[in-house]
Amino acid sequence: MATVTAADARVHYEVTGSGPALVLVHGTGSAGSALTWGEIAPRFAASRTVITPDLSGTDRTTDSGGPLTVEGLAAQVIAVIEDAGAGPVDLLGFSMGAPVTAAVAALRPDLVRRLVLVSGWAHTDGDEYLRNLFTLWRQLGRSDPAAFGRSVTMTGFSRTFLNAIGRDQVEALIPNMPPTEGTLRHVDLDTRVDIRHLLPRVQAPTLVLGATRDATVPVEHSHALAAAIPRAVSAEIDAGHVVFFEKADEFTKVVADFLHAS
């Protein structure tokens, strides 16, 4: 466990494994990297140094509060990479973490060897589905936490997956992302994401990985990211938004194959 200061934040991060550095950046939710990468990080740590930062809004990172920005969170990832002495790194961002890591690659290309964007998007404004979904989460988080959990679960996983695991396991998933103040800060940022001006500046070879059954950030947003980033390639997995939970083996292989490519 380590911490580094970035602006007004004391950013927590963890380092496991050994070998070339891979930084995994979580998405929305105050549980941060522990919940997002708990099952996936060990798969990569067998052959890599895996660094998992917790951004502002998570339980283990402290700051002064207030609205978040993509650039501000990108600065936290940059601070972690520099503090760990790990650059240039392979950098992977999931969901909200995708625009954050794309911003890191655009602003500090010297720190990023390869970039992977998973279930991400470039901008919220202009997509009425995204705008309404994140607005609904923000309202439910304040008024009905149980309904918030059900909405996040319904859109986070494919219908096929939810039916396959059955009622008891679905009900167990619902409390995993409670609408804490930190989570709602992330949701507020989700409503305001716009990195279109940064995408042409990304220099690292980039894999944009979309989930074909994604009901949170529809896969068309991955297509748009790939089209806007120079040297980007795209891939898809038949799964819901939390693709690495539904298809862990396939996800690990697709990412590893890209990172190991010459």
C-alpha atoms as a printed R data frame, in Angstrom:
    type eleno elety resid chain resno       x       y       z
1   ATOM     1    CA   MET     A     1   0.000   0.000   0.000
2   ATOM     2    CA   ALA     A     2   1.276   3.480  -0.864
3   ATOM     3    CA   THR     A     3  -0.026   7.042  -1.138
4   ATOM     4    CA   VAL     A     4   0.939  10.088  -3.161
5   ATOM     5    CA   THR     A     5  -0.311  13.670  -3.087
6   ATOM     6    CA   ALA     A     6  -1.866  15.115  -6.234
7   ATOM     7    CA   ALA     A     7  -3.270  18.631  -5.842
8   ATOM     8    CA   ASP     A     8  -5.672  18.379  -2.862
9   ATOM     9    CA   ALA     A     9  -5.907  14.575  -2.903
10  ATOM    10    CA   ARG     A    10  -4.001  11.945  -0.973
11  ATOM    11    CA   VAL     A    11  -4.206   9.119  -3.487
12  ATOM    12    CA   HIS     A    12  -4.024   5.509  -2.304
13  ATOM    13    CA   TYR     A    13  -2.590   2.842  -4.583
14  ATOM    14    CA   GLU     A    14  -1.370  -0.735  -4.363
15  ATOM    15    CA   VAL     A    15   1.403  -2.583  -6.166
16  ATOM    16    CA   THR     A    16   1.499  -6.348  -6.662
17  ATOM    17    CA   GLY     A    17   3.515  -8.753  -8.777
18  ATOM    18    CA   SER     A    18   6.701  -8.107 -10.712
19  ATOM    19    CA   GLY     A    19   7.666  -7.421 -14.296
20  ATOM    20    CA   PRO     A    20   6.509  -4.778 -16.805
21  ATOM    21    CA   ALA     A    21   4.121  -2.309 -15.216
22  ATOM    22    CA   LEU     A    22   0.385  -2.418 -15.861
23  ATOM    23    CA   VAL     A    23  -1.831   0.258 -14.284
24  ATOM    24    CA   LEU     A    24  -5.510  -0.639 -13.883
25  ATOM    25    CA   VAL     A    25  -7.897   2.309 -13.395
26  ATOM    26    CA   HIS     A    26 -11.348   1.618 -11.961
27  ATOM    27    CA   GLY     A    27 -14.715   3.022 -12.964
28  ATOM    28    CA   THR     A    28 -17.581   4.572 -11.013
29  ATOM    29    CA   GLY     A    29 -17.968   3.521  -7.390
30  ATOM    30    CA   SER     A    30 -16.483   4.416  -4.029
31  ATOM    31    CA   ALA     A    31 -15.140   0.878  -3.502
32  ATOM    32    CA   GLY     A    32 -12.634   1.669  -6.248
33  ATOM    33    CA   SER     A    33  -9.930  -0.746  -7.303
34  ATOM    34    CA   ALA     A    34 -10.630  -3.404  -4.668
35  ATOM    35    CA   LEU     A    35 -14.087  -4.172  -6.040
36  ATOM    36    CA   THR     A    36 -13.255  -3.566  -9.706
37  ATOM    37    CA   TRP     A    37  -9.961  -5.441  -9.956
38  ATOM    38    CA   GLY     A    38 -10.088  -7.900  -7.056
39  ATOM    39    CA   GLU     A    39 -10.525 -10.912  -9.335
40  ATOM    40    CA   ILE     A    40  -8.614  -9.623 -12.369
41  ATOM    41    CA   ALA     A    41  -5.432  -8.061 -10.938
42  ATOM    42    CA   PRO     A    42  -3.997 -11.412  -9.742
43  ATOM    43    CA   ARG     A    43  -4.299 -12.802 -13.271
44  ATOM    44    CA   PHE     A    44  -1.966 -10.107 -14.576
45  ATOM    45    CA   ALA     A    45   0.264  -9.984 -11.481
46  ATOM    46    CA   ALA     A    46   1.572 -13.465 -12.304
47  ATOM    47    CA   SER     A    47   3.791 -11.849 -14.962
48  ATOM    48    CA   ARG     A    48   3.536  -8.081 -14.376
49  ATOM    49    CA   THR     A    49   3.801  -5.377 -11.791
50  ATOM    50    CA   VAL     A    50   0.158  -4.390 -11.354
51  ATOM    51    CA   ILE     A    51  -0.598  -0.920  -9.971
52  ATOM    52    CA   THR     A    52  -4.151  -0.142  -8.879
53  ATOM    53    CA   PRO     A    53  -4.848   3.474  -7.861
54  ATOM    54    CA   ASP     A    54  -7.971   4.608  -6.019
55  ATOM    55    CA   LEU     A    55  -9.138   7.917  -7.433
56  ATOM    56    CA   SER     A    56 -10.923  10.729  -5.613
57  ATOM    57    CA   GLY     A    57 -14.411   9.635  -4.664
58  ATOM    58    CA   THR     A    58 -13.224   6.253  -3.412
59  ATOM    59    CA   ASP     A    59 -13.124   5.254   0.234
60  ATOM    60    CA   ARG     A    60  -9.333   5.026   0.483
61  ATOM    61    CA   THR     A    61  -8.403   8.349  -1.137
62  ATOM    62    CA   THR     A    62  -9.079  11.643   0.616
63  ATOM    63    CA   ASP     A    63  -9.506  15.123  -0.802
64  ATOM    64    CA   SER     A    64 -11.367  18.339  -0.102
65  ATOM    65    CA   GLY     A    65 -14.531  17.205  -1.890
66  ATOM    66    CA   GLY     A    66 -16.345  18.989  -4.655
67  ATOM    67    CA   PRO     A    67 -16.895  18.271  -8.346
68  ATOM    68    CA   LEU     A    68 -14.436  15.999 -10.123
69  ATOM    69    CA   THR     A    69 -12.909  16.484 -13.567
70  ATOM    70    CA   VAL     A    70 -11.384  14.029 -16.005
71  ATOM    71    CA   GLU     A    71  -8.185  16.072 -16.064
72  ATOM    72    CA   GLY     A    72  -8.013  16.151 -12.265
73  ATOM    73    CA   LEU     A    73  -8.349  12.371 -12.024
74  ATOM    74    CA   ALA     A    74  -5.823  11.965 -14.840
75  ATOM    75    CA   ALA     A    75  -3.382  14.036 -12.773
76  ATOM    76    CA   GLN     A    76  -3.850  11.551  -9.932
77  ATOM    77    CA   VAL     A    77  -3.001   8.610 -12.203
78  ATOM    78    CA   ILE     A    78   0.053  10.490 -13.471
79  ATOM    79    CA   ALA     A    79   1.165  11.129  -9.892
80  ATOM    80    CA   VAL     A    80   0.825   7.425  -9.058
81  ATOM    81    CA   ILE     A    81   2.851   6.344 -12.102
82  ATOM    82    CA   GLU     A    82   5.605   8.806 -11.266
83  ATOM    83    CA   ASP     A    83   5.599   7.964  -7.562
84  ATOM    84    CA   ALA     A    84   5.853   4.255  -8.335
85  ATOM    85    CA   GLY     A    85   8.751   4.946 -10.704
86  ATOM    86    CA   ALA     A    86   7.077   2.716 -13.245
87  ATOM    87    CA   GLY     A    87   6.770   4.680 -16.479
88  ATOM    88    CA   PRO     A    88   6.282   4.129 -19.294
89  ATOM    89    CA   VAL     A    89   3.466   1.772 -18.325
90  ATOM    90    CA   ASP     A    90   0.726  -0.155 -20.000
91  ATOM    91    CA   LEU     A    91  -2.458   1.613 -18.933
92  ATOM    92    CA   LEU     A    92  -5.980   0.185 -18.792
93  ATOM    93    CA   GLY     A    93  -9.113   2.102 -17.864
94  ATOM    94    CA   PHE     A    94 -12.604   0.716 -17.352
95  ATOM    95    CA   SER     A    95 -15.838   2.684 -17.764
96  ATOM    96    CA   MET     A    96 -15.242   6.097 -16.111
97  ATOM    97    CA   GLY     A    97 -11.584   5.082 -15.986
98  ATOM    98    CA   ALA     A    98 -11.463   4.888 -19.784
99  ATOM    99    CA   PRO     A    99 -11.759   8.649 -20.419
100 ATOM   100    CA   VAL     A   100  -9.399   9.242 -17.488
101 ATOM   101    CA   THR     A   101  -6.699   6.973 -18.904
102 ATOM   102    CA   ALA     A   102  -7.191   8.352 -22.405
103 ATOM   103    CA   ALA     A   103  -6.548  11.801 -20.928
104 ATOM   104    CA   VAL     A   104  -3.361  10.501 -19.261
105 ATOM   105    CA   ALA     A   105  -2.124   9.152 -22.592
106 ATOM   106    CA   ALA     A   106  -2.942  12.428 -24.340
107 ATOM   107    CA   LEU     A   107  -1.388  14.713 -21.715
108 ATOM   108    CA   ARG     A   108   1.656  12.599 -20.836
109 ATOM   109    CA   PRO     A   109   2.514  10.358 -23.778
110 ATOM   110    CA   ASP     A   110   5.946   9.729 -22.270
111 ATOM   111    CA   LEU     A   111   4.322   7.727 -19.469
112 ATOM   112    CA   VAL     A   112   2.190   5.373 -21.582
113 ATOM   113    CA   ARG     A   113   3.530   2.471 -23.648
114 ATOM   114    CA   ARG     A   114   0.188   0.904 -24.576
115 ATOM   115    CA   LEU     A   115  -3.383   1.944 -23.762
116 ATOM   116    CA   VAL     A   116  -6.495  -0.200 -23.277
117 ATOM   117    CA   LEU     A   117  -9.942   1.413 -23.005
118 ATOM   118    CA   VAL     A   118 -12.711  -0.894 -21.766
119 ATOM   119    CA   SER     A   119 -16.440  -0.068 -21.926
120 ATOM   120    CA   GLY     A   120 -15.604   3.616 -22.247
121 ATOM   121    CA   TRP     A   121 -16.971   6.712 -23.921
122 ATOM   122    CA   ALA     A   122 -15.714  10.071 -25.152
123 ATOM   123    CA   HIS     A   123 -18.613  12.375 -24.280
124 ATOM   124    CA   THR     A   124 -21.972  12.276 -22.547
125 ATOM   125    CA   ASP     A   125 -23.574  15.399 -23.997
126 ATOM   126    CA   GLY     A   126 -25.405  14.545 -27.197
127 ATOM   127    CA   ASP     A   127 -26.317  11.004 -26.170
128 ATOM   128    CA   GLU     A   128 -29.718  11.178 -24.532
129 ATOM   129    CA   TYR     A   129 -29.507   7.581 -23.319
130 ATOM   130    CA   LEU     A   130 -26.303   8.188 -21.376
131 ATOM   131    CA   ARG     A   131 -27.454  11.550 -20.072
132 ATOM   132    CA   ASN     A   132 -30.721  10.131 -18.808
133 ATOM   133    CA   LEU     A   133 -29.170   7.001 -17.311
134 ATOM   134    CA   PHE     A   134 -26.583   8.925 -15.299
135 ATOM   135    CA   THR     A   135 -29.179  11.524 -14.295
136 ATOM   136    CA   LEU     A   136 -31.434   8.700 -13.094
137 ATOM   137    CA   TRP     A   137 -28.565   7.228 -11.045
138 ATOM   138    CA   ARG     A   138 -27.897  10.601  -9.473
139 ATOM   139    CA   GLN     A   139 -31.561  11.026  -8.517
140 ATOM   140    CA   LEU     A   140 -31.978   7.451  -7.253
141 ATOM   141    CA   GLY     A   141 -28.793   7.743  -5.247
142 ATOM   142    CA   ARG     A   142 -30.354  10.578  -3.273
143 ATOM   143    CA   SER     A   143 -33.898   9.269  -3.010
144 ATOM   144    CA   ASP     A   144 -33.867   5.465  -3.221
145 ATOM   145    CA   PRO     A   145 -30.526   3.686  -2.605
146 ATOM   146    CA   ALA     A   146 -32.051   0.232  -3.112
147 ATOM   147    CA   ALA     A   147 -33.414   1.209  -6.530
148 ATOM   148    CA   PHE     A   148 -30.011   2.713  -7.375
149 ATOM   149    CA   GLY     A   149 -28.398  -0.665  -6.701
150 ATOM   150    CA   ARG     A   150 -30.943  -2.483  -8.858
151 ATOM   151    CA   SER     A   151 -30.488  -0.049 -11.745
152 ATOM   152    CA   VAL     A   152 -26.701  -0.352 -11.626
153 ATOM   153    CA   THR     A   153 -26.938  -4.151 -11.538
154 ATOM   154    CA   MET     A   154 -29.457  -4.346 -14.385
155 ATOM   155    CA   THR     A   155 -27.328  -2.188 -16.671
156 ATOM   156    CA   GLY     A   156 -23.949  -3.459 -15.454
157 ATOM   157    CA   PHE     A   157 -24.498  -7.058 -16.497
158 ATOM   158    CA   SER     A   158 -26.113  -8.677 -19.493
159 ATOM   159    CA   ARG     A   159 -29.569 -10.204 -19.200
160 ATOM   160    CA   THR     A   160 -28.088 -13.553 -20.214
161 ATOM   161    CA   PHE     A   161 -25.557 -13.415 -17.389
162 ATOM   162    CA   LEU     A   162 -28.093 -12.344 -14.758
163 ATOM   163    CA   ASN     A   163 -30.450 -15.153 -15.715
164 ATOM   164    CA   ALA     A   164 -27.589 -17.655 -15.697
165 ATOM   165    CA   ILE     A   165 -26.447 -16.867 -12.154
166 ATOM   166    CA   GLY     A   166 -29.960 -16.842 -10.719
167 ATOM   167    CA   ARG     A   167 -31.896 -14.782  -8.206
168 ATOM   168    CA   ASP     A   168 -29.786 -15.341  -5.105
169 ATOM   169    CA   GLN     A   169 -26.557 -14.264  -6.789
170 ATOM   170    CA   VAL     A   170 -28.250 -11.326  -8.499
171 ATOM   171    CA   GLU     A   171 -29.588 -10.125  -5.159
172 ATOM   172    CA   ALA     A   172 -26.067 -10.449  -3.730
173 ATOM   173    CA   LEU     A   173 -24.711  -8.168  -6.473
174 ATOM   174    CA   ILE     A   174 -27.146  -5.322  -5.785
175 ATOM   175    CA   PRO     A   175 -25.441  -3.903  -2.637
176 ATOM   176    CA   ASN     A   176 -21.955  -3.939  -4.239
177 ATOM   177    CA   MET     A   177 -22.077  -0.281  -5.327
178 ATOM   178    CA   PRO     A   178 -23.991   1.736  -2.717
179 ATOM   179    CA   PRO     A   179 -24.693   5.373  -3.603
180 ATOM   180    CA   THR     A   180 -22.183   6.908  -1.215
181 ATOM   181    CA   GLU     A   181 -21.175  10.551  -1.562
182 ATOM   182    CA   GLY     A   182 -18.053   9.399  -3.387
183 ATOM   183    CA   THR     A   183 -19.992   7.235  -5.814
184 ATOM   184    CA   LEU     A   184 -22.355  10.104  -6.552
185 ATOM   185    CA   ARG     A   185 -19.374  12.374  -7.223
186 ATOM   186    CA   HIS     A   186 -18.318   9.844  -9.852
187 ATOM   187    CA   VAL     A   187 -21.839   9.743 -11.297
188 ATOM   188    CA   ASP     A   188 -21.857  13.540 -11.479
189 ATOM   189    CA   LEU     A   189 -18.620  13.407 -13.476
190 ATOM   190    CA   ASP     A   190 -20.150  10.751 -15.740
191 ATOM   191    CA   THR     A   191 -22.818  13.282 -16.731
192 ATOM   192    CA   ARG     A   192 -20.126  15.768 -17.806
193 ATOM   193    CA   VAL     A   193 -17.459  13.660 -19.577
194 ATOM   194    CA   ASP     A   194 -16.079  15.158 -22.792
195 ATOM   195    CA   ILE     A   195 -12.572  14.226 -23.955
196 ATOM   196    CA   ARG     A   196 -13.081  14.648 -27.687
197 ATOM   197    CA   HIS     A   197 -10.449  17.389 -27.820
198 ATOM   198    CA   LEU     A   198  -7.841  15.092 -26.249
199 ATOM   199    CA   LEU     A   199  -8.292  11.954 -28.324
200 ATOM   200    CA   PRO     A   200  -6.272  13.085 -31.388
201 ATOM   201    CA   ARG     A   201  -3.302  13.636 -29.042
202 ATOM   202    CA   VAL     A   202  -3.096   9.990 -27.941
203 ATOM   203    CA   GLN     A   203   0.127   8.542 -29.339
204 ATOM   204    CA   ALA     A   204   0.274   5.109 -27.698
205 ATOM   205    CA   PRO     A   205  -0.960   2.050 -29.567
206 ATOM   206    CA   THR     A   206  -4.491   1.666 -28.258
207 ATOM   207    CA   LEU     A   207  -6.956  -1.201 -27.897
208 ATOM   208    CA   VAL     A   208 -10.586  -0.135 -27.529
209 ATOM   209    CA   LEU     A   209 -12.497  -3.063 -26.055
210 ATOM   210    CA   GLY     A   210 -16.284  -2.905 -26.206
211 ATOM   211    CA   ALA     A   211 -18.962  -5.191 -24.766
212 ATOM   212    CA   THR     A   212 -21.666  -6.069 -27.265
213 ATOM   213    CA   ARG     A   213 -24.410  -6.362 -24.609
214 ATOM   214    CA   ASP     A   214 -23.404  -3.254 -22.679
215 ATOM   215    CA   ALA     A   215 -26.529  -1.519 -21.342
216 ATOM   216    CA   THR     A   216 -24.601   1.113 -19.398
217 ATOM   217    CA   VAL     A   217 -22.342   2.476 -22.141
218 ATOM   218    CA   PRO     A   218 -23.549   0.983 -25.429
219 ATOM   219    CA   VAL     A   219 -20.827  -0.493 -27.620
220 ATOM   220    CA   GLU     A   220 -21.241   2.248 -30.224
221 ATOM   221    CA   HIS     A   221 -19.284   4.500 -27.877
222 ATOM   222    CA   SER     A   222 -16.312   2.155 -28.132
223 ATOM   223    CA   HIS     A   223 -16.585   2.339 -31.909
224 ATOM   224    CA   ALA     A   224 -16.467   6.143 -31.716
225 ATOM   225    CA   LEU     A   225 -13.436   6.080 -29.402
226 ATOM   226    CA   ALA     A   226 -11.546   3.801 -31.755
227 ATOM   227    CA   ALA     A   227 -12.365   6.016 -34.728
228 ATOM   228    CA   ALA     A   228 -11.101   9.136 -32.950
229 ATOM   229    CA   ILE     A   229  -7.771   7.778 -31.647
230 ATOM   230    CA   PRO     A   230  -4.790   7.449 -33.977
231 ATOM   231    CA   ARG     A   231  -3.315   3.921 -34.065
232 ATOM   232    CA   ALA     A   232  -6.339   2.450 -32.286
233 ATOM   233    CA   VAL     A   233  -7.617  -1.066 -32.892
234 ATOM   234    CA   SER     A   234 -10.915  -2.388 -31.627
235 ATOM   235    CA   ALA     A   235 -12.216  -5.659 -30.263
236 ATOM   236    CA   GLU     A   236 -15.519  -6.821 -28.817
237 ATOM   237    CA   ILE     A   237 -16.580  -9.410 -26.265
238 ATOM   238    CA   ASP     A   238 -20.116 -10.759 -26.050
239 ATOM   239    CA   ALA     A   239 -20.898  -9.574 -22.527
240 ATOM   240    CA   GLY     A   240 -22.386  -6.760 -20.475
241 ATOM   241    CA   HIS     A   241 -20.691  -3.622 -19.198
242 ATOM   242    CA   VAL     A   242 -18.600  -5.345 -16.519
243 ATOM   243    CA   VAL     A   243 -17.094  -7.545 -19.195
244 ATOM   244    CA   PHE     A   244 -14.211  -8.874 -17.090
245 ATOM   245    CA   PHE     A   245 -16.695 -10.234 -14.538
246 ATOM   246    CA   GLU     A   246 -18.804 -12.063 -17.096
247 ATOM   247    CA   LYS     A   247 -15.979 -13.266 -19.354
248 ATOM   248    CA   ALA     A   248 -12.812 -13.160 -17.241
249 ATOM   249    CA   ASP     A   249 -10.813 -15.672 -19.292
250 ATOM   250    CA   GLU     A   250 -11.620 -14.085 -22.633
251 ATOM   251    CA   PHE     A   251 -11.014 -10.582 -21.284
252 ATOM   252    CA   THR     A   252  -7.612 -11.510 -19.855
253 ATOM   253    CA   LYS     A   253  -6.514 -13.156 -23.091
254 ATOM   254    CA   VAL     A   254  -7.602 -10.280 -25.340
255 ATOM   255    CA   VAL     A   255  -5.817  -7.721 -23.164
256 ATOM   256    CA   ALA     A   256  -2.682  -9.839 -22.689
257 ATOM   257    CA   ASP     A   257  -2.401 -10.564 -26.403
258 ATOM   258    CA   PHE     A   258  -2.535  -6.851 -27.181
259 ATOM   259    CA   LEU     A   259  -0.020  -5.902 -24.516
260 ATOM   260    CA   HIS     A   260   2.412  -8.598 -25.627
261 ATOM   261    CA   ALA     A   261   2.184  -7.706 -29.318
262 ATOM   262    CA   SER     A   262   5.363  -6.284 -30.806
